[in-house]
């Protein structure tokens, strides 16, 4: 699996809300900042010294409306998104999606 596909899988699997959504007109901007990396597995794609324990996955995701309360694995199709691990960046929008949907869990307040 390439580092780009690993990043896509990681972004899709670990994305959770990191704060409250901020409205931008009718759309909602969600941000994500993951924990710093602690374990490295090189499969010959990148030299093992490319990443450090100071690196993490960060991202932005724009959705059409706020997430509802008590979502349990609800799939949401984004208007646009960008995720980076400091080396690789994945950018997508409705016209050019590399990732078609993201899965969310929210509490009773939609956070």
Secondary structure, DSSP 8 states (H G I E B T S, - for coil): --HHHHHHHHHHHH----S--EEETTEEEEEEE----------SSS-TTS--TT---EEEEEESS---TT-EEEEE--SEEEEE-SS-EEEEETTB-SS--EEEE--TT--
